[in-house]
């Protein structure tokens, strides 16, 4: 059920991949906003202007992009790995260490999603907006929340995959994530 080739595994991979692609598109859009805005600032003398609220747009976009990349990074075990001590352990021990770290990642993802949800509700309830564009800040929190919820779902799958592998005695690769 928790193998990468199962229907659940393929769906999880697809969801994480499309979130990362969406994050990449937003990141490219942010680059375009910065470039156009800098050109506008550079040529103010020629009648051009920077994009109004460029900092606000970048802040909202960055909140989404960061959370959009996290599910793929976690699924591919692309997070930083410190194996100074664990390299000396057996494969079975390392498999159970992955279970513990994946459980901690799930708990962190769930906590972040919960707090983003609470923040989003507050921003909508108090009708807070950005200064220049007047964008409701609740939408900015929602953008991050989408990625955080996907991270929770991916974390559940990764935890299930780790538990399944550990129970089967399947040792993780020596340096998980480095082979991708």
N, C-alpha and C positions, 0 to 999 in steps of 0.2 A: 504494500500500500504506500509506503514512504520511499520507494525507490524512484530514482530520476526518470526511469523509463515507464513508470506507471502513468495512468491517466491523471492522477493527482499531481505527480511529479512534472509531467509535461505542462499541465495547466499552471502550476506554480512557476515554472521556468518562463512560460509565455507571459504571465502577468508581470513578473519581475523584469523581464526583458523590455516589455512595452513601457513600463514605468521609466526605465533607464533611457529609452529612446525619447520619451516625452520630456524627461529632464534635460537631455541633450539638445532638443529643439528649443526649449526655454532658454538654455544657456546660450545658444547661438543667437536667439532674439535679444538677449541681454547684451551680448557683444555688439550687435547692430545698434542698439540704443546708445551704448557708450560711444561707439565710433561716430554716429551721426551727431550726438550731443557735443563731443569734443570738436568736431569739424565746425559745428555751429558756433561754439565759443571762440574758436580760432579766427573765424571770419565774421565776427560781430561787426567789424569796421565795414564789411561789404553788405551789411543788411541781414545776414543770417542770424539765427538764434539757437541756443541750446534747446533740447527737448524739455519742456516744462515738466517738472516732477521726475526727472530721470533717476534721481536717487531713490525715490519712492518705488518706481517700477523695478529697479534693480533689487531693492530689498525684498519685495514680494516674490520676484522671480527666483532669487537665490534661496529663499525659504522653501519654495517648491523643489528646485533643482537638487538641493542637498538631500531632502527626504526621498526624492525620486530615485536617486542613485543607491541609497542604502540597502533596499531589498536585494538588488542584483549583487552588490558587494558581499552581503551576508550569504546569499545562496551559493556564490562561487568561492566562498571563504577567502575573500579578498581583503579582509581586515588585517591590520598589523599582527604579526605573529612573533612572539618571543619564545623561542624553544631552547633556551640555554639549559634549563633544568630538565624539561620533558624529553629531550632527545635520549636521555639515559634510561628512560622508562620503557617497559615493554609495550607492544602494540595494543594489548588489551587495556592496560592502564591508560594509555593515551586516548583510546576510544571512549573510556569513561570520563576522562578529563574534558573531551569534546562535549559530552552530554551535559556536564556541569556548566561549561562556558556557553553552550547553546541555551540552556535554561536561563542563565543570567541575561543573555541577549534578549530572549523572549520577555523576561520581566522588565528589562529596561525599555524595550519597544512598547510594551503595554503601558508602562508608566508615562512615557513621552506622549503616546497617543491620547491617553486619558487627560493629561494636562493641556495638550493642544486643544482638545475638545472643550475643556472648561474655559480656556482662554478665548476660544472662538465664541462661545455662548456669551461671555462677559462683554466682548467687543461688540457683538450684535445688540445685546441688551442696552448698553450705554451709548450706542450709535456713534462709536469712535470712528474717526476718519483720518486719512492722511492730511497733512497741512495744505499742500499745494493743489493736489488733484481731487481731494475730497473722496478718495476711495474708501469704502467701509473696511476697516481693519479686520473685521470678521472674515472677509473673503481671503485675506492674506493668511490667516490662521487655518482656514479651510484648505487652502492650497497645500500647506505643510501637512495637515491632518490626513489628506488622501494618501500621501506617501508613507506616513507613519502607520496607517491602518494596513496598507499593503505589507509593510515591514513586519507587523504583527503576524499577518497570515503566513508570510514566508518563514518567519521565526518558528511558527508552529510546525510547519513542514520540516524545516531543518532539524528541529529538536526531535521530531518523530523519526527522521532518517538516522540521526545519531543514536537514538535509543535502539532502533532496530539493528543497526550495525554492531553496537556494543553487545547486545544480547546474543547476536549470532557469532560473536567473537571475531568479527571482521575488523582488522586493524586499519586505521586511516593511513593514507600515504605519509611518508616521512615528513614532508612539509606540505601540509594541506593548503591548497590555494595556489601554490607556486607552479603547478602544472597547467594552469589555465592561461 
